[in-house]
């Protein structure tokens, strides 16, 4: 089932959190997703409607800045949702521009996916369009008040991708934080 709160619910607890001494909020994926966990984004540049709106995000950022709280977003770059428009396009047409974003073993239904979960197809992080999409989306969140990222399954993506990611996110915010999950 769906668990967890909303952006407005978090805003209502900011005073309590700062009284506890919290200085940074780490938010699990806030991006549109069909799952309860959100680690299968259908987009990287918008907010899951059940969590709140773009205006709610802006209010969270404003309220956090007043309290000197930083916000870290959980960011998934290794895989996406099987409902992501890029995957649906690639699965629908082999000659689509997004076909090469993925590693199809046998098109259209056999492809590399995160831990063999078909709802989470892996992307080719070294493909120029994939890289541009993921990095531009991350930079957008930095411009909108995010302080950095916790990078989900970081070792699933190439070092070259992360080098470019780090370089470009630092151009947007030299103080941005990048933490990789490597298990």
C-alpha atoms as a printed R data frame, in Angstrom:
    type eleno elety resid chain resno      x      y       z
1   ATOM     1    CA   UNK     A     1  0.000  0.000   0.000
2   ATOM     2    CA   UNK     A     2  0.845  3.666  -0.051
3   ATOM     3    CA   UNK     A     3  2.571  4.817   3.135
4   ATOM     4    CA   UNK     A     4  4.083  8.085   4.232
5   ATOM     5    CA   UNK     A     5  3.081 11.685   4.443
6   ATOM     6    CA   UNK     A     6  2.782 14.639   2.145
7   ATOM     7    CA   UNK     A     7  4.834 17.738   1.536
8   ATOM     8    CA   UNK     A     8  2.293 19.800   3.497
9   ATOM     9    CA   UNK     A     9  2.451 17.287   6.341
10  ATOM    10    CA   UNK     A    10  6.219 17.737   6.411
11  ATOM    11    CA   UNK     A    11  5.854 21.518   6.422
12  ATOM    12    CA   UNK     A    12  3.597 21.242   9.471
13  ATOM    13    CA   UNK     A    13  6.389 19.407  11.355
14  ATOM    14    CA   UNK     A    14  9.323 21.690  10.504
15  ATOM    15    CA   UNK     A    15  9.325 23.525  13.838
16  ATOM    16    CA   UNK     A    16  9.309 20.217  15.682
17  ATOM    17    CA   UNK     A    17 12.156 18.898  13.531
18  ATOM    18    CA   UNK     A    18 14.303 22.003  14.057
19  ATOM    19    CA   UNK     A    19 13.663 21.794  17.825
20  ATOM    20    CA   UNK     A    20 15.120 18.281  17.651
21  ATOM    21    CA   UNK     A    21 18.244 19.729  16.023
22  ATOM    22    CA   UNK     A    22 17.566 18.503  12.496
23  ATOM    23    CA   UNK     A    23 19.523 20.497   9.905
24  ATOM    24    CA   UNK     A    24 18.819 18.492   6.759
25  ATOM    25    CA   UNK     A    25 15.804 16.626   5.404
26  ATOM    26    CA   UNK     A    26 16.370 13.564   3.240
27  ATOM    27    CA   UNK     A    27 13.281 12.891   1.154
28  ATOM    28    CA   UNK     A    28 12.770  9.536  -0.482
29  ATOM    29    CA   UNK     A    29 11.676  9.842  -4.128
30  ATOM    30    CA   UNK     A    30  9.072 12.556  -4.651
31  ATOM    31    CA   UNK     A    31  8.710 11.929  -8.377
32  ATOM    32    CA   UNK     A    32  5.606 10.465 -10.047
33  ATOM    33    CA   UNK     A    33  5.469  6.703  -9.562
34  ATOM    34    CA   UNK     A    34  2.901  3.921  -9.435
35  ATOM    35    CA   UNK     A    35  4.634  2.220  -6.517
36  ATOM    36    CA   UNK     A    36  4.472  3.085  -2.838
37  ATOM    37    CA   UNK     A    37  8.256  3.472  -2.651
38  ATOM    38    CA   UNK     A    38  8.789  5.764  -5.654
39  ATOM    39    CA   UNK     A    39 12.060  4.191  -6.804
40  ATOM    40    CA   UNK     A    40 10.572  3.704 -10.267
41  ATOM    41    CA   UNK     A    41 10.014  7.274 -11.498
42  ATOM    42    CA   UNK     A    42  7.714  8.002 -14.423
43  ATOM    43    CA   UNK     A    43  9.402 11.431 -14.633
44  ATOM    44    CA   UNK     A    44 12.301 13.102 -12.826
45  ATOM    45    CA   UNK     A    45 11.163 16.700 -13.077
46  ATOM    46    CA   UNK     A    46  7.733 16.753 -11.426
47  ATOM    47    CA   UNK     A    47  6.170 15.749  -8.115
48  ATOM    48    CA   UNK     A    48  3.978 12.740  -7.384
49  ATOM    49    CA   UNK     A    49  0.478 14.278  -7.035
50  ATOM    50    CA   UNK     A    50 -0.381 12.241  -3.926
51  ATOM    51    CA   UNK     A    51  2.589 13.910  -2.181
52  ATOM    52    CA   UNK     A    52  1.723 17.466  -3.158
53  ATOM    53    CA   UNK     A    53  2.026 20.091  -5.828
54  ATOM    54    CA   UNK     A    54  4.751 22.271  -7.300
55  ATOM    55    CA   UNK     A    55  3.461 25.110  -5.091
56  ATOM    56    CA   UNK     A    56  3.748 22.834  -2.048
57  ATOM    57    CA   UNK     A    57  7.378 22.153  -2.961
58  ATOM    58    CA   UNK     A    58  8.080 25.879  -3.272
59  ATOM    59    CA   UNK     A    59  6.510 26.449   0.162
60  ATOM    60    CA   UNK     A    60  8.582 23.632   1.676
61  ATOM    61    CA   UNK     A    61 11.750 25.179   0.277
62  ATOM    62    CA   UNK     A    62 10.781 28.619   1.564
63  ATOM    63    CA   UNK     A    63  9.964 27.317   5.038
64  ATOM    64    CA   UNK     A    64 13.168 25.250   5.169
65  ATOM    65    CA   UNK     A    65 15.280 28.230   4.150
66  ATOM    66    CA   UNK     A    66 13.761 30.285   6.998
67  ATOM    67    CA   UNK     A    67 14.914 27.560   9.399
68  ATOM    68    CA   UNK     A    68 18.315 26.920   7.777
69  ATOM    69    CA   UNK     A    69 17.238 23.397   6.823
70  ATOM    70    CA   UNK     A    70 18.666 21.766   3.734
71  ATOM    71    CA   UNK     A    71 16.767 19.302   1.551
72  ATOM    72    CA   UNK     A    72 18.358 16.226  -0.012
73  ATOM    73    CA   UNK     A    73 16.370 14.330  -2.636
74  ATOM    74    CA   UNK     A    74 16.681 10.616  -3.273
75  ATOM    75    CA   UNK     A    75 17.549 10.412  -6.971
76  ATOM    76    CA   UNK     A    76 17.227  7.315  -9.152
77  ATOM    77    CA   UNK     A    77 19.422  7.309 -12.262
78  ATOM    78    CA   UNK     A    78 19.901  3.573 -12.899
79  ATOM    79    CA   UNK     A    79 16.330  2.692 -13.799
80  ATOM    80    CA   UNK     A    80 12.887  4.161 -14.404
81  ATOM    81    CA   UNK     A    81  9.279  3.035 -14.394
82  ATOM    82    CA   UNK     A    82  7.971  0.787 -17.161
83  ATOM    83    CA   UNK     A    83  5.322  3.532 -17.425
84  ATOM    84    CA   UNK     A    84  7.883  6.265 -18.153
85  ATOM    85    CA   UNK     A    85  7.083  7.867 -21.549
86  ATOM    86    CA   UNK     A    86 10.603  7.116 -22.861
87  ATOM    87    CA   UNK     A    87 10.245  3.413 -22.126
88  ATOM    88    CA   UNK     A    88  6.713  3.211 -23.505
89  ATOM    89    CA   UNK     A    89  7.938  4.842 -26.705
90  ATOM    90    CA   UNK     A    90 10.920  2.472 -26.983
91  ATOM    91    CA   UNK     A    91  8.760 -0.537 -26.296
92  ATOM    92    CA   UNK     A    92  6.252  0.622 -28.909
93  ATOM    93    CA   UNK     A    93  8.670  1.292 -31.771
94  ATOM    94    CA   UNK     A    94 12.168 -0.047 -32.370
95  ATOM    95    CA   UNK     A    95 13.018  3.006 -34.444
96  ATOM    96    CA   UNK     A    96 11.946  5.441 -31.712
97  ATOM    97    CA   UNK     A    97 14.524  7.988 -30.477
98  ATOM    98    CA   UNK     A    98 14.402  6.418 -27.014
99  ATOM    99    CA   UNK     A    99 14.950  2.803 -28.097
100 ATOM   100    CA   UNK     A   100 18.707  3.092 -27.420
101 ATOM   101    CA   UNK     A   101 18.056  4.386 -23.920
102 ATOM   102    CA   UNK     A   102 17.527  0.729 -22.935
103 ATOM   103    CA   UNK     A   103 19.189 -2.653 -23.402
104 ATOM   104    CA   UNK     A   104 16.622 -4.850 -25.099
105 ATOM   105    CA   UNK     A   105 17.643 -8.497 -25.158
106 ATOM   106    CA   UNK     A   106 14.620 -9.339 -27.274
107 ATOM   107    CA   UNK     A   107 12.384 -6.431 -28.191
108 ATOM   108    CA   UNK     A   108  9.838 -5.516 -26.913
109 ATOM   109    CA   UNK     A   109  9.449 -7.576 -23.752
110 ATOM   110    CA   UNK     A   110 12.924 -8.746 -22.734
111 ATOM   111    CA   UNK     A   111 15.184 -6.000 -21.410
112 ATOM   112    CA   UNK     A   112 17.660 -5.307 -18.635
113 ATOM   113    CA   UNK     A   113 15.920 -4.249 -15.473
114 ATOM   114    CA   UNK     A   114 16.794 -3.507 -11.882
115 ATOM   115    CA   UNK     A   115 17.145 -6.829 -10.039
116 ATOM   116    CA   UNK     A   116 15.060 -8.484 -12.786
117 ATOM   117    CA   UNK     A   117 11.981 -6.444 -11.836
118 ATOM   118    CA   UNK     A   118 10.259 -5.773 -15.183
119 ATOM   119    CA   UNK     A   119  8.526 -2.678 -13.784
120 ATOM   120    CA   UNK     A   120 11.971 -1.045 -13.444
121 ATOM   121    CA   UNK     A   121 13.822 -1.082 -16.782
122 ATOM   122    CA   UNK     A   122 17.440  0.036 -16.598
123 ATOM   123    CA   UNK     A   123 18.597  2.994 -18.666
124 ATOM   124    CA   UNK     A   124 21.907  3.425 -20.479
125 ATOM   125    CA   UNK     A   125 23.431  6.260 -18.457
126 ATOM   126    CA   UNK     A   126 26.121  6.760 -21.099
127 ATOM   127    CA   UNK     A   127 23.604  7.453 -23.862
128 ATOM   128    CA   UNK     A   128 23.816 11.233 -24.474
129 ATOM   129    CA   UNK     A   129 20.047 11.829 -24.322
130 ATOM   130    CA   UNK     A   130 19.654  9.778 -21.146
131 ATOM   131    CA   UNK     A   131 22.516 11.629 -19.532
132 ATOM   132    CA   UNK     A   132 21.119 14.997 -20.566
133 ATOM   133    CA   UNK     A   133 17.637 14.119 -19.297
134 ATOM   134    CA   UNK     A   134 18.830 12.860 -15.905
135 ATOM   135    CA   UNK     A   135 21.376 15.599 -15.266
136 ATOM   136    CA   UNK     A   136 19.110 18.413 -16.457
137 ATOM   137    CA   UNK     A   137 16.357 17.135 -14.173
138 ATOM   138    CA   UNK     A   138 18.744 17.065 -11.204
139 ATOM   139    CA   UNK     A   139 19.948 20.589 -11.990
140 ATOM   140    CA   UNK     A   140 16.335 21.752 -12.142
141 ATOM   141    CA   UNK     A   141 15.813 20.555  -8.544
142 ATOM   142    CA   UNK     A   142 18.941 22.371  -7.402
143 ATOM   143    CA   UNK     A   143 17.613 25.549  -8.983
144 ATOM   144    CA   UNK     A   144 14.317 24.974  -7.166
145 ATOM   145    CA   UNK     A   145 15.927 24.770  -3.720
146 ATOM   146    CA   UNK     A   146 17.175 21.226  -3.322
147 ATOM   147    CA   UNK     A   147 20.613 21.072  -1.663
148 ATOM   148    CA   UNK     A   148 21.768 17.824  -3.215
149 ATOM   149    CA   UNK     A   149 21.091 14.181  -3.789
150 ATOM   150    CA   UNK     A   150 21.316 10.736  -2.290
151 ATOM   151    CA   UNK     A   151 22.002  8.637  -5.372
152 ATOM   152    CA   UNK     A   152 20.073  5.376  -5.357
153 ATOM   153    CA   UNK     A   153 21.989  2.278  -6.473
154 ATOM   154    CA   UNK     A   154 24.911  4.482  -7.491
155 ATOM   155    CA   UNK     A   155 27.147  1.604  -8.588
156 ATOM   156    CA   UNK     A   156 24.577  0.637 -11.246
157 ATOM   157    CA   UNK     A   157 25.505  3.733 -13.233
158 ATOM   158    CA   UNK     A   158 28.894  4.389 -14.835
159 ATOM   159    CA   UNK     A   159 31.654  6.453 -13.274
160 ATOM   160    CA   UNK     A   160 31.641  8.644 -16.389
161 ATOM   161    CA   UNK     A   161 27.988  9.492 -15.783
162 ATOM   162    CA   UNK     A   162 28.588 10.411 -12.134
163 ATOM   163    CA   UNK     A   163 31.622 12.525 -13.045
164 ATOM   164    CA   UNK     A   164 29.503 14.500 -15.486
165 ATOM   165    CA   UNK     A   165 26.599 14.624 -13.013
166 ATOM   166    CA   UNK     A   166 28.840 15.992 -10.258
167 ATOM   167    CA   UNK     A   167 30.499 18.525 -12.542
168 ATOM   168    CA   UNK     A   168 27.204 19.896 -13.858
169 ATOM   169    CA   UNK     A   169 25.384 19.941 -10.527
170 ATOM   170    CA   UNK     A   170 28.317 21.798  -8.985
171 ATOM   171    CA   UNK     A   171 28.061 24.401 -11.741
172 ATOM   172    CA   UNK     A   172 24.479 25.060 -10.625
173 ATOM   173    CA   UNK     A   173 25.268 24.961  -6.895
174 ATOM   174    CA   UNK     A   174 28.918 24.677  -5.818
175 ATOM   175    CA   UNK     A   175 27.763 23.674  -2.317
176 ATOM   176    CA   UNK     A   176 25.463 20.865  -3.493
177 ATOM   177    CA   UNK     A   177 25.758 17.525  -1.753
178 ATOM   178    CA   UNK     A   178 26.145 14.203  -3.559
179 ATOM   179    CA   UNK     A   179 25.923 10.967  -1.556
180 ATOM   180    CA   UNK     A   180 26.033  7.623  -3.349
181 ATOM   181    CA   UNK     A   181 24.331  4.461  -2.119
182 ATOM   182    CA   UNK     A   182 26.823  1.690  -2.807
183 ATOM   183    CA   UNK     A   183 26.178 -1.634  -1.098
